Amino acid sequence: KTSMYPVDQNIVNSLKNSDKIFMEIDLTNQKKLAEMQEKMYYKDAGSLKDDLGEELFTRVANIFKGFGMTEDQVNKLKPWAIYNTLSVDPKGEVATSTYGIESYFLALSLLNNIELGELESVDFQSDLLSNFDKEAYISMIKNLTDEIEKNGYKNINAGLNEMLDAWESGNKKKLTSLLSTEGDKETEKFNEALLTERDKNMAKKIDAMLKEEGEHTYFILVGSAHLVPENSVTGILKDMGYEIKEK
């Protein structure tokens, strides 16, 4: 959101003094991003109605109707795409991707001719999301549908707002608490898939960068969930013996 700007000048200077910026994925690779979008849709066989069942599908389609989508359009989307789309208020009343930190630093790096690298890849992330347990997605869609039908996006937006406020103020303890999914089995499983193995792989890649010969300074930008919990990327790097200075 707009209140996140201007970004601390020290952070901007850090980017400008770096040889290369690494993001989770290369957001300039339009071909790969288009391929990721293609994975959101059923091809020859199957439909959302088949996977969700008549009753849940009708409820989900009714929510999407408010977004201006027809039942046929909704029926072509796979459960992982439905879940990720339903999770965010389409009105963008709390935050929008326009003010996203990734977009901001991508623009800065392009303006300053800083080379762009990726810690993962678009293929890796799209495969991770699309191949996650379908039954778990259906369970999470049901919970999300119950919440939206009962309260609209009021509580979802409040949670996002709280998370953004914690991010802005650098409140690590609060952010850790908000990212916790204890008690929700399916969401815990989802977060495990989204974070645990990826954190290990990111830490390994950063470790390899730091062991390269010669002098290099890299700017690495990843989502907060990869940085805040004790067992996140920074926690793993600490366990490897690195000194992490939090500013």
N, C-alpha and C positions, 0 to 999 in steps of 0.2 A: 504494500500500500504506500501511498505518497509519503507518509510520515517516516518511512524507512530511509528517506533521502534528505540531505546529501549523505552518502556513505562516508564514514571516517576517512579523512585525507591520508592518514598513515597507511590504511589498507589500499587505497588507490595508488599511493606511491610505491607500495610493495609490488603491486602488479607492474607498474611502469619500469621498475628496476629488475624485473624477472626476464629470463631468457625465453620462457615458455609458460603458457597457462594450460593446466590439465583440468578438464571437466569430466563428469561421469561419462557423458557422451558428446560427440561432435554435433552440435545443433545446426551447423552449416551444411551438413550432409543431407540435402533435400531428398535425394533418391532413396536413401535408407529410411528416412522419416516417412516417406510415402509408402514404402514396403511395410513399415510397422503398422501404418493405418490400414493397409489391406488385410492384415492378420486379425483385425477387429470383426471382420464379416464372415458369415458362413458362406461356403462356396457352393458346391453341387448339392450336398445333402445336409439335413439338419436345420433347425430353426430355434429361436429363443423359446417359443411356445413349447416345443418338444422338451427342452431342457428344464424349464421352470414349471411346467404344468399349466393348465388352463387358468386356474384361480390366481396364482401369483403373477403370471404373465399379464392378465387383465389389469391387475393393480399397478404393475410397473408401467404398462402402456398408458394408463390413465395419468400417471405422473409426467411421463414424457410428452403427453398431449399438451400439457401446460407449457412445455418448452417449444411447441410448434412442430412436433414430430408426429407423423402418422403411425398407426399400428403396424403397417407393412414395413416402414423404415426401422422401427424398433425390433421387429421380428428377425431382421437380418443381422443384428448385432449379437456377438457372443457374450456369455456371462461376464468375462473379465472386463470387456469394454463397457458393459452396462454398469458394473460395480464402480469402476473408476469414474464414469460420467456422473452417476447418481451421487457420488461422494462430495461433489462440489456444487455449491449453489450457482446455477447458470446465470443468475442476475449479477453475480460478481459484486455483491454489496459490501463485502468485507475486504476482499483482495482480488486482483486480476493479474493474469500472466503478463500484462503490459508492463507492470512494475516489478516483475520477477528479477531476483538477483542474478540469475543465470543470464537473462537477456541483457542486463546492465553491463555485466563484466565481459560478455561476448562482444558487445558494441565497443567497450573500452579497449579490448585487446585488438580488435580490427582497426580501430582508429590509431592505435599506437604501434601497428605492425608487429604485434607479438604473436609468435607461432602458437597454434592451437593443437593440443593433444587430448586424448581421451583415456581415462582409467579403465573404462569398459568399452562397450560398443552398443549401437542401436540394436543390432541383432541379438546380442546377449540380453539386453533389458526386455525387448519385446518377447523373446522366447521364455524368459523367466515369468513374465506376467501371463502370457497366453497358455503356458503349460502347467500353471499352478492348479492344484486340485479343484476340479469343477464343482464337486459337491460342497466344498468349503465356500466357494464363490456364491453358490445358490443360497447357502445358509446366511452369508453376510448380506446378500441382496434382500433376503426376507427381513432381517433385522433393520436394515436401512429403510426399507419400504414402510415397515411399522412406524419407525421414527418420523419419517417425512409425512405420512398420512396423519399422524397424531399432532405433530408440532411444526410442520413445514421445515424450513431450514434454520429456525430460530436457534436451537441448541447446537447444531452443526456449525453455524456461523459463530456462535459464542465461543465454541471450543477453538476454532481457527483463530479468532481474534485474540484469545488468551495466549495461544501459542506464538502468534506474531509479536505480541507485547513482550513476552518472555524473551524472544529472539532479539528484539530491539534493545532491551535493557541488559542483555547478556546474562540473564538469570538462568544459569545452568541447572540449578537444583529444580526450579519450576519446570523447565523444559523437559528434564529427565522424567519428572512426575507425569507431565502431560503425555509424553510418548509411551508411557507404560500401558500395557494392555492386559494386565493380570486379571484373571477371572473370565475373560472372553476367549474361549478355547480356539475358535476359528480365526479370530483376529491375531491371537498370539502366534498361531501357526503361519499366518500370512506374513507377519512381521519377521518371524524366524527366517522365512524364505527370502524376504526382501533385504534383510540386514546381515544376519550372522555370517554366512559364507562369503558374502560380498565384502564385508568389512575385513575379513581375513585376506582376501585376494587384493583388496586395495592397499592394505598395509604392506603386503609382500611387494607390490609394485613400487610403492614409495620407498621401501627399504632398498630395492634394487637401484632406484634412481640415485639415492643418497650414496650408494657404493660405486657409482660410475667414476671413471677416472676424470681428472680435470676439475675445473671450477664451474659449477652450474647453480643457478638459482631458479627454482620452479615455484610457480604460484598454483596451488591446488584448491579447487572449489568443488565441494560436495555438499549434499544435503545435511542438515543439522543432526538428523538421526544417526548419521555415520560418525559424528564427532562428540556427542554429548554423553551417552551412557558409558559406564566404566569399561564395558567390554567392546566399545566401538573402535574405530580405526586408531584414534589417539591412544586409547587404552592398550591396544595390541602393540603399538609402537613403543609405549612406555615399557611394556613387558619385554620387548626386544632390547631394551637398554637405552633408548633415545630419551633425551630431555625435551619435554614438551613445555613451552612457555605460553601460558594462556594470558591474553591481553584484554 
